[in-house]
Amino acid sequence: MRSLLLLALLLLSQFMVSQELMTDYSSIDRKGQTANKKGQFFFSWGWNRDAYSKSNITFTGNDFNFTLYNSKADDKRQVFADGFKESGGLSLPASNQLNIKLGYFISDHFNIVLGFDTMKYVLINGQDGKISGEIATGAFSFEGGDYNYDGGYPYNDINYSRALVLFEHDGLNYYFVGVNRFDSLNELLNIRTDNFEIGLEEGIDAGIVVPKTRSKILNNAEIYDSNNSGFGFAANLGLNFTFFKYFFLKPQFKIGKINLNNLKITPDPTEKASQKFNFTQSSLSIGARFNLMDSHTKDTRKPYEPAKDDSGLKRATVDNPGQPPLAENDSIPIDDSVLETIKCPDVVVMYKEKFGAATDETGQKKYRWLALYYDYLCQCKEGVDNPDELVKVINNIVDSYYENVGGDHEKISKISKCRPKPTEKK
């Protein structure tokens, strides 16, 4: 439990830092496409390895009622001749140690997810442990092991032989709902491409556990069945490597707790087991993001395409540099004469000051985009070595501004050309 609290505090502190840090770095992407996730769905498929804390397991039946203390388990097995498997040796994740997720970005930074983790829990046979409880006299004697004890077991040493118990969750199936925060690290790491992104993702989840349990207790008939046996909750931390905007690879670490209070252990439905334990999980997933619907806030205008209706836009004056004027025919591209009306660097300073004064995330995002837009527009006015490239950058910023902020805020316009850098006279 201490480790769970530690991770929770770590995630909380990271969340608070990322709120401040990513306002400065990830809220603006030079092209903006990889960073724009609001409205996207995603699906992922992965594999996991798991480790478990020691657990007290209580077995209750018609002829027995005992508890095994500090029982150890892991997620890998070896095959016995009778079909049972026991732990031992290094192995890759079993074919059913899977992680499946379907999620939706409710904003650029937050997503909700429906998930399914199927893990494997195998009680290690041959370990020495402690037992207390009762096993009916004369009821059980199997493979040379006599587990009858008049008056019941005190808190006593015992070996977990196959005569006593065979027990595993061959599919520790955890169905959950979660919420995660995503922050792009591209700006922080100075990654200047739209086709690759590194993101930091952390979150929490909770749900039900429906294990498929295989057990054989005190030579009773074996059972291999599943039922809703309890619940779990967890916190996770991972990296997201996105390729070509839509495909990603995600290594993740998860820590959580599972409480199982209704485990089937024999064909008799009245005989049950219960246990609870902590777990850690390392996983690697592959996935894709996709859109099922058009964004309502996206500006669909192509570079240099006239706007269909911009009649409500304010026209700029020399005293109001915050808004470039529109041509009388309401066409969008800014021409050379319009650049003259933009007061540099006053307009950039103005929006940086507005950004600093903004108290809400929407306002901060809006003014950061506007400051970036006018910063490049001022460079366009002064003259640059590669004017055509700067035109593309500025028009990408316009698209990204409308995608991130929407059309209900201050309007900005695309440009048709930038001035070349003046040739120095000899």
C-alpha positions as CSV (number, residue, x, y, z in Angstrom):
1,M,0.0,0.0,0.0
2,R,2.9,2.3,0.7
3,S,4.2,1.8,-2.8
4,L,0.7,2.7,-4.2
5,L,0.7,6.0,-2.2
6,L,4.2,6.8,-3.4
7,L,3.2,6.4,-7.0
8,A,0.1,8.4,-6.5
9,L,2.1,11.2,-5.0
10,L,4.6,11.0,-7.9
11,L,1.8,11.2,-10.5
12,L,0.1,14.1,-8.7
13,S,3.4,16.1,-8.6
14,Q,4.1,15.3,-12.2
15,F,0.6,16.4,-13.2
16,M,1.0,19.7,-11.4
17,V,4.5,20.3,-13.0
18,S,3.3,19.3,-16.4
19,Q,0.4,21.8,-16.2
20,E,2.8,24.6,-15.8
21,L,5.6,23.3,-18.0
22,M,3.5,22.2,-21.0
23,T,1.7,25.5,-21.1
24,D,5.0,27.0,-22.2
25,Y,6.1,24.2,-24.5
26,S,3.5,21.8,-25.8
27,S,0.5,24.1,-26.2
28,I,2.2,25.4,-29.4
29,D,3.4,23.1,-32.1
30,R,4.9,24.7,-35.3
31,K,2.7,22.6,-37.5
32,G,0.2,21.6,-34.9
33,Q,-1.1,18.3,-36.3
34,T,0.6,15.8,-34.0
35,A,-0.3,17.8,-31.0
36,N,-4.0,18.2,-31.9
37,K,-5.6,15.2,-30.3
38,K,-9.0,16.5,-29.2
39,G,-11.7,14.4,-30.8
40,Q,-9.5,11.5,-31.8
41,F,-10.1,7.8,-30.9
42,F,-7.3,5.4,-30.3
43,F,-6.9,1.6,-30.1
44,S,-4.0,-0.4,-28.7
45,W,-2.9,-4.0,-28.3
46,G,0.0,-5.1,-26.1
47,W,1.7,-7.6,-23.9
48,N,2.5,-7.6,-20.3
49,R,4.7,-9.1,-17.5
50,D,3.5,-9.0,-13.9
51,A,4.8,-9.3,-10.4
52,Y,2.7,-9.7,-7.2
53,S,3.0,-9.1,-3.5
54,K,2.7,-11.9,-1.0
55,S,-1.0,-12.8,-0.3
56,N,-3.0,-14.4,2.4
57,I,-5.4,-16.9,0.7
58,T,-8.4,-18.3,2.6
59,F,-10.0,-21.5,1.4
60,T,-13.5,-22.3,2.7
61,G,-15.4,-25.5,2.0
62,N,-17.5,-28.3,3.5
63,D,-14.6,-30.1,5.1
64,F,-12.0,-27.3,5.4
65,N,-11.5,-23.7,6.4
66,F,-7.9,-22.7,6.4
67,T,-5.6,-19.8,5.4
68,L,-2.2,-19.8,3.7
69,Y,-0.2,-16.8,4.8
70,N,2.3,-14.8,2.8
71,S,1.8,-16.9,-0.3
72,K,4.1,-16.2,-3.2
73,A,3.0,-16.2,-6.8
74,D,4.3,-15.1,-10.2
75,D,3.2,-15.0,-13.9
76,K,5.1,-17.9,-15.5
77,R,4.6,-21.7,-15.4
78,Q,6.0,-25.1,-16.3
79,V,3.9,-28.0,-17.5
80,F,3.3,-31.1,-15.4
81,A,2.3,-34.5,-16.9
82,D,-1.3,-34.0,-15.7
83,G,-1.7,-30.7,-17.5
84,F,-1.1,-28.5,-14.5
85,K,1.7,-25.9,-14.8
86,E,4.0,-24.6,-12.1
87,S,6.3,-21.6,-11.9
88,G,9.9,-21.6,-12.9
89,G,12.4,-20.4,-15.5
90,L,12.5,-17.3,-17.7
91,S,9.8,-17.0,-20.4
92,L,8.2,-14.5,-22.6
93,P,4.7,-13.3,-21.8
94,A,2.1,-16.0,-22.3
95,S,-0.1,-15.6,-25.4
96,N,-3.0,-14.4,-23.2
97,Q,-1.0,-11.8,-21.1
98,L,-2.6,-9.0,-23.1
99,N,-3.5,-5.3,-22.8
100,I,-6.3,-4.0,-25.0
101,K,-7.6,-0.4,-24.9
102,L,-10.1,1.8,-26.7
103,G,-10.0,5.5,-25.8
104,Y,-11.1,8.9,-26.8
105,F,-9.3,12.3,-26.3
106,I,-11.8,14.7,-24.7
107,S,-9.1,17.4,-25.0
108,D,-5.6,17.7,-26.3
109,H,-4.3,16.6,-23.0
110,F,-6.9,14.2,-21.5
111,N,-8.4,11.0,-22.7
112,I,-10.8,8.5,-21.3
113,V,-10.2,4.8,-21.9
114,L,-12.0,1.4,-21.7
115,G,-9.4,-1.3,-21.1
116,F,-8.9,-5.0,-20.6
117,D,-5.7,-6.4,-19.0
118,T,-5.4,-10.1,-18.8
119,M,-2.6,-11.1,-16.5
120,K,-1.5,-14.5,-15.2
121,Y,-1.2,-15.4,-11.5
122,V,0.4,-18.7,-10.5
123,L,0.7,-19.8,-6.9
124,I,4.3,-21.2,-6.5
125,N,4.2,-24.9,-5.4
126,G,7.0,-26.2,-3.2
127,Q,7.3,-23.0,-1.2
128,D,7.3,-23.0,2.6
129,G,4.7,-20.9,4.3
130,K,2.3,-20.7,7.3
131,I,-1.2,-22.2,7.7
132,S,-4.0,-21.9,10.2
133,G,-7.5,-23.2,10.3
134,E,-9.2,-26.6,10.1
135,I,-9.2,-29.6,7.8
136,A,-11.7,-32.4,8.8
137,T,-10.1,-35.5,10.4
138,G,-9.9,-38.4,7.9
139,A,-11.1,-36.3,5.1
140,F,-8.0,-36.0,3.0
141,S,-4.8,-38.0,2.5
142,F,-3.2,-37.7,-0.9
143,E,0.1,-38.7,-2.4
144,G,1.6,-39.5,1.0
145,G,0.6,-36.1,2.4
146,D,-1.6,-36.2,5.5
147,Y,-3.3,-32.8,6.1
148,N,-5.7,-33.9,8.8
149,Y,-5.2,-32.2,12.2
150,D,-7.3,-32.9,15.2
151,G,-8.5,-29.6,16.7
152,G,-7.4,-27.6,13.7
153,Y,-4.1,-26.0,12.7
154,P,-2.4,-23.5,14.8
155,Y,-0.3,-20.9,13.1
156,N,2.1,-23.5,11.8
157,D,4.7,-24.1,9.1
158,I,3.7,-26.0,6.0
159,N,5.0,-26.8,2.5
160,Y,2.8,-25.9,-0.4
161,S,2.9,-29.4,-2.0
162,R,0.6,-30.4,-4.9
163,A,-1.2,-32.6,-2.4
164,L,-2.3,-29.5,-0.6
165,V,-3.1,-27.0,-3.3
166,L,-2.8,-26.3,-7.0
167,F,-4.0,-22.7,-7.7
168,E,-3.7,-20.2,-10.5
169,H,-5.6,-17.5,-12.3
170,D,-5.0,-18.5,-15.9
171,G,-6.3,-15.2,-17.0
172,L,-6.5,-12.6,-14.2
173,N,-8.9,-10.5,-16.3
174,Y,-9.1,-6.8,-15.2
175,Y,-11.8,-4.8,-17.0
176,F,-11.5,-1.1,-16.2
177,V,-12.4,2.5,-17.0
178,G,-9.6,5.1,-16.8
179,V,-8.6,8.6,-17.4
180,N,-5.1,9.7,-18.6
181,R,-3.2,12.9,-19.1
182,F,-1.0,13.3,-22.2
183,D,1.8,15.8,-22.7
184,S,3.9,16.2,-25.8
185,L,7.6,16.5,-25.1
186,N,8.6,17.5,-28.6
187,E,9.1,21.2,-27.9
188,L,11.0,20.4,-24.7
189,L,13.3,18.0,-26.6
190,N,13.6,20.3,-29.6
191,I,11.9,17.9,-32.0
192,R,10.9,19.9,-35.1
193,T,9.0,17.3,-37.1
194,D,5.3,16.6,-37.4
195,N,5.9,12.9,-38.2
196,F,7.4,11.9,-34.8
197,E,6.3,12.8,-31.3
198,I,7.3,11.7,-27.8
199,G,4.6,12.0,-25.2
200,L,4.4,11.5,-21.5
201,E,1.2,9.8,-20.3
202,E,0.0,9.1,-16.8
203,G,-3.4,8.1,-15.4
204,I,-5.6,6.1,-13.1
205,D,-8.1,3.3,-13.6
206,A,-10.5,1.1,-11.7
207,G,-12.8,-1.8,-12.5
208,I,-13.9,-5.4,-12.0
209,V,-11.8,-8.6,-12.0
210,V,-13.1,-11.7,-13.6
211,P,-10.4,-14.3,-13.3
212,K,-10.4,-17.7,-15.0
213,T,-9.3,-19.8,-12.0
214,R,-7.8,-23.3,-12.2
215,S,-7.6,-25.0,-8.8
216,K,-7.4,-28.4,-7.1
217,I,-7.7,-28.3,-3.3
218,L,-6.9,-31.3,-1.1
219,N,-7.5,-33.8,-3.8
220,N,-11.0,-32.4,-4.6
221,A,-12.1,-32.4,-8.2
222,E,-10.2,-29.9,-10.4
223,I,-12.1,-26.8,-11.6
224,Y,-11.3,-24.4,-14.4
225,D,-13.9,-21.7,-14.4
226,S,-14.4,-17.9,-14.4
227,N,-16.7,-15.6,-12.5
228,N,-16.9,-12.0,-11.3
229,S,-14.7,-12.3,-8.2
230,G,-13.8,-8.8,-7.1
231,F,-12.3,-5.4,-8.1
232,G,-9.1,-3.6,-8.7
233,F,-7.6,-0.2,-9.2
234,A,-4.3,1.1,-10.5
235,A,-2.1,4.0,-11.6
236,N,0.1,4.1,-14.6
237,L,3.0,6.0,-16.1
238,G,4.3,5.6,-19.7
239,L,5.9,7.0,-22.8
240,N,4.1,7.3,-26.1
241,F,6.2,7.3,-29.3
242,T,4.0,8.5,-32.2
243,F,5.0,7.9,-35.8
244,F,3.5,9.6,-38.9
245,K,0.8,11.3,-36.7
246,Y,-1.4,8.2,-36.1
247,F,0.6,5.1,-35.1
248,F,2.3,4.7,-31.7
249,L,4.4,2.5,-29.6
250,K,3.8,2.7,-25.8
251,P,5.9,1.2,-23.0
252,Q,4.1,1.5,-19.7
253,F,4.5,0.8,-16.0
254,K,1.4,0.1,-13.8
255,I,1.0,-0.5,-10.1
256,G,-2.3,-1.4,-8.5
257,K,-4.3,-3.5,-6.0
258,I,-6.7,-6.4,-6.6
259,N,-9.2,-7.7,-4.1
260,L,-10.8,-11.1,-4.8
261,N,-13.5,-12.3,-2.4
262,N,-15.5,-14.8,-4.5
263,L,-13.2,-17.3,-6.2
264,K,-14.5,-20.7,-7.3
265,I,-12.2,-23.5,-6.2
266,T,-14.2,-26.7,-6.5
267,P,-17.3,-27.8,-8.5
268,D,-19.3,-27.1,-5.3
269,P,-20.5,-23.5,-5.6
270,T,-20.5,-23.1,-1.8
271,E,-16.7,-23.7,-1.6
272,K,-14.8,-20.5,-2.2
273,A,-11.5,-18.7,-1.7
274,S,-10.6,-15.1,-1.1
275,Q,-7.4,-13.1,-1.4
276,K,-6.0,-9.6,-2.0
277,F,-2.6,-8.5,-3.3
278,N,-0.7,-5.6,-4.9
279,F,0.7,-6.0,-8.4
280,T,3.1,-4.3,-10.8
281,Q,2.9,-4.6,-14.5
282,S,5.3,-3.7,-17.3
283,S,3.8,-3.6,-20.8
284,L,4.5,-2.7,-24.4
285,S,1.7,-1.8,-26.7
286,I,1.2,-0.8,-30.3
287,G,-1.7,1.2,-31.5
288,A,-3.3,3.9,-33.7
289,R,-5.2,7.1,-33.4
290,F,-8.1,8.0,-35.8
291,N,-11.0,10.3,-36.3
292,L,-14.6,9.1,-36.7
293,M,-16.0,12.5,-37.2
294,D,-15.0,15.9,-38.4
295,S,-13.8,18.5,-35.9
296,H,-16.2,21.3,-35.4
297,T,-13.4,23.8,-34.6
298,K,-11.1,23.0,-37.5
299,D,-10.5,25.7,-40.0
300,T,-11.0,23.9,-43.4
301,R,-9.7,26.7,-45.5
302,K,-6.7,25.8,-47.7
303,P,-3.8,28.1,-48.2
304,Y,-4.8,31.2,-50.2
305,E,-8.4,30.1,-50.4
306,P,-10.9,33.0,-50.0
307,A,-13.1,32.8,-46.9
308,K,-16.8,32.2,-47.6
309,D,-18.0,34.5,-44.9
310,D,-15.8,36.7,-42.8
311,S,-18.1,39.7,-42.8
312,G,-18.0,40.0,-39.1
313,L,-14.3,40.5,-38.8
314,K,-12.9,43.7,-37.3
315,R,-10.7,45.7,-39.6
316,A,-7.3,46.7,-38.3
317,T,-5.9,50.2,-38.0
318,V,-2.4,51.4,-37.2
319,D,-3.6,52.0,-33.7
320,N,-5.0,48.5,-33.4
321,P,-2.2,46.2,-34.6
322,G,-3.9,43.1,-33.1
323,Q,-6.0,42.3,-36.2
324,P,-4.8,42.5,-39.8
325,P,-7.4,44.0,-42.1
326,L,-9.3,42.0,-44.7
327,A,-9.4,43.1,-48.3
328,E,-12.7,44.6,-49.4
329,N,-13.7,41.4,-51.2
330,D,-13.2,39.5,-47.9
331,S,-10.4,37.4,-49.3
332,I,-8.1,35.8,-46.7
333,P,-4.5,36.1,-47.9
334,I,-2.6,39.1,-46.5
335,D,-0.8,41.1,-49.2
336,D,2.3,43.3,-49.0
337,S,0.3,46.4,-48.2
338,V,-1.4,44.8,-45.3
339,L,1.9,43.9,-43.7
340,E,2.7,47.6,-43.5
341,T,-0.2,48.1,-41.1
342,I,1.1,45.6,-38.6
343,K,3.1,47.3,-35.9
344,C,6.1,45.2,-35.0
345,P,7.2,44.3,-32.4
346,D,4.3,46.0,-30.4
347,V,1.8,43.4,-31.5
348,V,4.0,40.5,-30.4
349,V,4.7,42.2,-27.0
350,M,0.9,42.8,-26.6
351,Y,0.0,39.2,-27.0
352,K,2.8,38.0,-24.8
353,E,1.5,40.3,-22.1
354,K,-2.0,39.0,-22.6
355,F,-0.7,35.5,-22.3
356,G,1.0,36.3,-19.0
357,A,-2.2,37.9,-17.7
358,A,-4.5,35.0,-18.8
359,T,-5.8,32.8,-15.9
360,D,-7.5,30.1,-17.9
361,E,-6.0,27.4,-20.1
362,T,-8.1,28.5,-23.1
363,G,-6.9,32.1,-22.9
364,Q,-3.3,31.1,-22.4
365,K,-3.5,28.8,-25.5
366,K,-5.1,31.5,-27.5
367,Y,-2.6,34.2,-26.8
368,R,0.4,31.9,-27.2
369,W,-0.8,31.0,-30.7
370,L,-1.4,34.7,-31.5
371,A,2.0,35.7,-30.2
372,L,3.6,33.0,-32.3
373,Y,1.6,34.0,-35.4
374,Y,2.6,37.7,-35.2
375,D,6.2,36.9,-34.3
376,Y,6.5,35.1,-37.6
377,L,4.4,37.7,-39.4
378,C,6.8,40.4,-38.3
379,Q,9.7,38.3,-39.6
380,C,7.7,38.0,-42.9
381,K,7.4,41.8,-42.9
382,E,11.1,42.5,-42.3
383,G,12.3,40.0,-44.9
384,V,13.8,36.5,-44.6
385,D,16.2,34.2,-46.5
386,N,13.4,31.7,-47.4
387,P,10.2,33.6,-47.8
388,D,8.3,30.7,-49.4
389,E,9.0,28.4,-46.5
390,L,7.9,31.0,-44.0
391,V,4.6,31.4,-45.8
392,K,4.0,27.7,-45.3
393,V,4.9,27.9,-41.6
394,I,2.6,30.9,-41.0
395,N,-0.3,29.2,-42.9
396,N,0.2,26.0,-40.9
397,I,0.0,28.1,-37.7
398,V,-3.3,29.6,-38.9
399,D,-4.7,26.1,-39.5
400,S,-3.5,24.9,-36.1
401,Y,-4.8,28.0,-34.3
402,Y,-8.3,27.4,-35.6
403,E,-8.0,23.7,-34.8
404,N,-6.9,24.3,-31.3
405,V,-8.8,27.5,-30.4
406,G,-11.8,27.5,-32.7
407,G,-13.4,30.2,-34.7
408,D,-15.1,32.0,-31.9
409,H,-12.0,33.9,-30.9
410,E,-9.9,36.6,-32.6
411,K,-9.5,35.9,-36.3
412,I,-6.2,35.6,-38.0
413,S,-5.5,35.4,-41.7
414,K,-3.3,33.4,-44.0
415,I,-0.7,35.1,-46.2
416,S,0.2,34.9,-49.8
417,K,3.9,35.9,-49.7
418,C,6.7,37.1,-47.5
419,R,9.4,39.6,-48.3
420,P,12.8,38.4,-49.2
421,K,15.7,39.5,-47.1
422,P,17.1,42.8,-48.5
423,T,20.3,42.5,-50.4
424,E,23.1,44.3,-48.7
425,K,24.7,47.0,-50.8
426,K,28.4,46.8,-51.3
